[in-house]
Amino acid sequence: MGAGATIATWGALVGLSLGSYYLAEGGGAGPGWVLAPVLVKLWLVLAVFMELARHGRAWLLPIGGFLALVVGVLAVVLGS
């Protein structure tokens, strides 16, 4: 990946972090809505910064699925 993709990904991560903070502090959203941007951020870090997207979906999908499971369980546990 080029420098432009890395910078764009970093900008997206910053935007998602600010959105997640707003949802948690000012938006009054539940844990599921607050953790949704976290899942997207995890996926971006896996794909771009850990370069799993270069190696195809054989690595990215199982690891991303496991992280989705963990974030989903956290949303359920924190929601109750």
C-alpha positions in Angstrom: 0.0 0.0 0.0 1.1 3.5 -0.7 1.6 6.4 1.6 -1.7 7.9 0.5 -3.7 4.8 1.6 -1.9 4.8 4.9 -2.6 8.5 5.5 -6.3 8.0 4.5 -6.6 5.0 6.8 -5.1 7.0 9.7 -7.6 9.8 9.0 -10.4 7.3 9.1 -9.1 5.9 12.4 -9.0 9.4 13.9 -12.6 10.1 12.7 -13.9 6.8 14.0 -12.2 7.5 17.4 -13.8 10.9 17.6 -17.2 9.5 16.6 -16.9 6.7 19.2 -16.0 9.2 21.9 -19.0 11.4 20.9 -21.3 8.4 21.1 -20.0 7.3 24.5 -19.9 10.7 26.1 -22.4 13.0 24.5 -24.7 10.9 22.3 -26.2 8.6 25.0 -25.9 5.6 22.7 -25.7 2.1 24.0 -22.6 -0.1 24.1 -23.4 -1.7 20.8 -23.3 1.6 19.0 -20.2 2.7 20.8 -18.4 -0.6 19.9 -19.4 -0.6 16.2 -16.7 2.0 15.3 -14.2 -0.1 17.3 -14.9 -3.1 15.1 -14.3 -1.0 12.0 -11.1 0.4 13.5 -9.9 -3.1 14.3 -10.6 -4.2 10.7 -8.7 -1.2 9.3 -5.7 -1.9 11.5 -5.7 -5.5 10.5 -6.1 -4.9 6.8 -3.8 -1.8 6.3 -1.2 -1.5 9.1 -0.8 -5.3 9.7 -0.9 -5.8 5.9 -3.3 -8.8 6.1 -5.1 -7.4 3.0 -2.0 -8.1 0.9 -2.2 -11.8 1.8 -5.8 -12.3 0.7 -8.9 -13.1 2.6 -7.5 -16.4 4.0 -6.1 -14.5 7.0 -8.2 -11.4 7.1 -11.7 -13.0 7.3 -11.0 -15.6 10.2 -9.2 -13.0 12.3 -11.8 -10.3 11.5 -14.6 -12.8 12.3 -13.0 -13.6 15.7 -12.7 -10.0 16.5 -16.3 -9.4 15.5 -17.3 -12.2 17.9 -15.3 -10.7 20.7 -16.8 -7.2 20.2 -20.3 -8.7 19.9 -19.9 -10.5 23.2 -18.6 -7.3 24.8 -21.6 -5.4 23.5 -24.0 -8.0 25.0 -22.2 -8.2 28.3 -21.9 -4.4 28.7 -25.5 -3.9 27.5 -27.0 -5.9 30.3 
